[in-house]
């Protein structure tokens, strides 16, 4: 689970950056017009995105919440008003009324925002529920083709530690969904999963059918220090890219929580300090690397979501505190300089 040894590969990444990941290299998978996923607005690349959930305190997908137009408009105005780091690309996870409400707001107000729209697939759901997600994500992609620039089928559904994973025997069924969606929409289709799936041999049969790969790599969950966090992430990225040299690799999730409770499950794996000061350091270094490397990506995440981890858990647990903004939309330390008056 730990790739500390890979940190030593950083010098390879840095020395190769002018060849493989340079913003000026026309052959770069992440910087080329030939890349499967090249989000842009008015000809300008907007590939540095962010994961977004509209749920405010008291709202959640578990109770079928649909956030108000006013709240969503406020959120998207914040995200597109962050100066040099403004986000015009967001990732949403489920094909449901909550996501469609966001798409409606973007269209109604002609907001400069594009979306990677997800279908929430799960081994814990019935076949009918999974099929409904497939049908809905097809509908959303076709009804909002000017906004939905990619479709993601499932989130961490094959990595072995996932609570809602599918088994290897279900790969043919999953590939059937991929084929169905690819035949029904124009946007590129992908799967978002952890690096510990993409580095396994059986991941190849899925990767071969996707338009691009979405990679999750969390330094914190992999017992990395703050000092090693970005080098470790860069090494993981390079490792997965080397396994799939013909595929574009998009970083779908990586971030830094501002709170952690060591007695709460896997949070014992977190050895780095969770806090606003350390999040700010990680964010600046990570954002700089992504921008210089021209890697399409989604930072995790925009706003704290207090429903995560369960209502019975204290608000201090990690899952509730990955946002760059608190759940009341006030900026944390990483964002304070960009929003001094918010």
Steps between C-alpha positions, in 0.01 A plus 500: 500500500787734561711626215760690699773349288347659195589843632849433372354503151417868528825604336397294196169681481658839538772431246245363256245775553624703208447194280192332642295750697618843390231756429683577179526142373248432224537126554386508865191286555357759739585802286417378153192578297511126427445417867166328560424745779589858416252730678499857375289814485545739209817319401657523846594179682320470835644164604572583865164408649347424838255247649172661596209395717219752543375358831483749787476406867186294547494392134625171361447251219376254761184705547473604135590865554502740207680822584336831418580696187616787719750284692640337187539836329691628803728194494583524131554875527754435776681233300526713187616809691826377651734709289782300343374171641134534402329170422291477183490121505317298764446132567168362622448140606140391453248521218216630712273803555767670714750493213242602244415802714863611471491451122180704481657787694808499275279518191250755638770748599737412215777435751856430376499149649538157340426167668632146521172332583504176695273199523499356853546127454529260792526134581260577785229626265253285311539442130203727440658780702828475309318487167301807598826688560622397155180618334505828692862583423429440131201733521695773681792481256263532206278770650796713611765432231625858524581450870580130552849449356561148635311217666641295786351155560556416863722622779747258663292198399785252439780577749505220755439714809183665366183439701286510185734318262419260219685171480722403207223271373286809448745667262311375189181658633686824565646497148147462369410826672807667352404388150140609546594850614771547237252407228237741636693824564769715339697583816801283598438226756720398793522321836639664815688265731791479739857443382488165680254384237669653197828328593336154490507279186121458485454876470634491145189346347301797631760764416516379141132581450505844662574828326727605788585391854408688818748433779457552874814544710485628858833557670327534838323164481829340399688612812707768332640806674423848378852528361455182294141559393547659157811296406310182592199607292723583204669161525166317513378697199812414303472133599143471370584698186788261432260206520265664249725704269226535241236630743444844642512491880285754685546550875147462626551536873777620728477740789574575865253476786498765770392268781554138596403267784757224542252263661264518201566201277765548231593845630772320693684495165529878504837596649521854360347789688141568397430871519440819309865604503620168357215492249608843376858381448387184321255686280754757382765236419252263339332770293839629383607152389173437314514836326864466396444141388174584323319203653123495476374445853233545765608617845307337783302695593327838487286512817485294820208257493384418851272215390800287406617229736158475661290732711601307813868590455660813649555794271875467551544182293697523176218421257308811603792741462673474159360830373700810420195680638299416811144378462376854573705608194755700696855453367758294683860618525589371151236726347514802729739700283274449200187598693604755764146637525304174494 
